[in-house]
Amino acid sequence: MKQLFLVVIVLSVLLITGCMNLSSSKGMLTVYLTDAVLPISDVQRIDVTINKILLMSDAASVVVTDEATTVNLLDLVGSEISFPTLQTSGTYTQLRLEIGQATITVNNSEYELKVSSNSLKYPFTESLEINQDTILVLDFDLSRPIKVTGSWGQGQGTQQSNNTQFHMTPVIHLRHGQLYDITGKVVDNNSGVAHALVALTKDSTVVAATFSHEDSNKWQKGEFKLSKIEPGEYEIKVFLKETYECWEDEDIDQYILQHTPDATKTVNLEYENLDVGDISISNRV
């Protein structure tokens, strides 16, 4: 069995309220989906249809949206989409996304992507009370949960056997509070470097990760964006494609924390978006 490495899908939940009495105030709920990245060149698409988004409580549930939305996760690298905004109040214990269908396109062939329980669930560590301005970011870490079983061949034109199956069981992390974006560019002798893994770490923890972009009408080659990060001091670790392509079933977080990156940069994120400029890998050992 070979694991396909997805690194970061971020689901951002923005909860905003006006100035009201806390006992009766309501909040505006906006759900964003952002930043799906994948260092497997043979994969062209990962399409997921979200049928419904629910906020769950002990007593009842609130429908955030029941309008089916199909998203190609690979279109979300460094960007985001929003779902309908909902005004609500109350105390909630879980956010749930009900999945209708998911497919993965590999070597120009489309396969079913099986989602555990046909849903993505995030149980809040502490109950979420919506009655004032709050930002809650759910970070779907798919570095481990996308797996392939059966006979798996890579490369253009490779034929997969009938027993090839793809599975997804997301791991979810939480960020909250006042959140800002970190942008920058990975360069080698002043030229942009695409497909570099850019990991944000703090206190022996991987906070977020993404990949640097190819040249396009939206991005310059080598540019990256780490979305919705809490203020603080961090270290950015950059791994080149030839470095991370050797990964097999090793835990990605542990790999990032224990292996020597091709470049590093310490940054201090204050209460505004931060552009860290160029991160050069020209002088790496």
C-alpha positions, 0 to 999 in steps of 0.5 A, a space after each residue: 500500500 502506498 500513501 498519497 500525501 495531501 497536506 492541507 485543506 483548510 475549512 474556515 468558519 467565520 462567526 460574526 455578531 453585532 453589538 447586542 445583549 449577550 443573552 439574546 445576540 446572534 452571530 453571522 456564520 460564514 464557512 470557507 473552504 481553502 488550500 488543498 495541496 498535493 505533491 503527486 503530479 499524476 493526480 489531476 482532480 479531487 472532486 468532493 460534493 458537500 450536500 449539507 453543513 450542520 452545526 450540532 448541539 445536544 438538543 438540535 442541529 442547525 443547517 448552515 447550508 443544504 445546497 449541494 456544492 461540488 469542489 475540486 480541492 486542487 483548485 483551492 491552493 492558496 485561495 478559498 470559497 465561501 458558503 452561504 452566511 447564516 445568522 444564529 445563536 446557541 451552544 454547539 458541540 460539533 460541525 458536520 459536513 455531509 458528503 454526497 460523492 467524491 472522486 479522484 482523477 489519476 492519470 486521466 482516469 476517474 475513481 471513486 474516493 471513499 469517505 469514511 461515514 460519508 461525512 466529515 465531523 469536527 467535535 469541538 473540544 469545548 462547546 462553541 457558543 455563538 453570541 459575539 465576534 469569533 473566528 474559528 478555523 477548522 484545518 483538514 489535514 489530509 497528509 495521512 488520510 488519503 490512501 490507495 489500496 490494491 495494485 497502484 502504478 504511477 506515471 502517465 498512461 499507467 493502467 490501474 487494476 480493477 481492485 484499486 481503491 482510494 480512501 479519505 478519513 480526514 484529521 482536523 485541527 483547530 485555529 481560532 481568534 484573530 487570524 491573518 495570512 502569511 505570504 512569500 516566495 521560494 526562490 533559487 538564485 532569484 528564480 521562483 521554485 514551484 512545488 516546494 513544501 512550505 511548513 509553518 512550525 511553532 513549539 515543536 508543532 506543525 501549525 500549517 503547510 502548503 506548496 509553492 505555486 507554478 506560474 499562472 495568471 494568479 501566482 508567480 512561480 514560487 509564491 505561497 500563502 499560509 491562510 488564517 494563522 494566529 499572531 505569534 513567532 514561527 519558523 517557516 521550513 521549506 522542503 524541495 520536491 526532490 526531498 519530500 518525494 522520498 516520503 513513503 508512509 512516514 508521518 508528515 508532521 514528524 518528518 517536517 519536525 525531525 528532518 533538515 529542511 532546504 531553507 528556514 526563516 523565522 517570522 513574527 506575525 503581528 495583527 496584520 497580514 505578513 509578506 515574508 518576501 523571498 526564502 532562498 534555497 540557493 545556499 543550502 548544503 
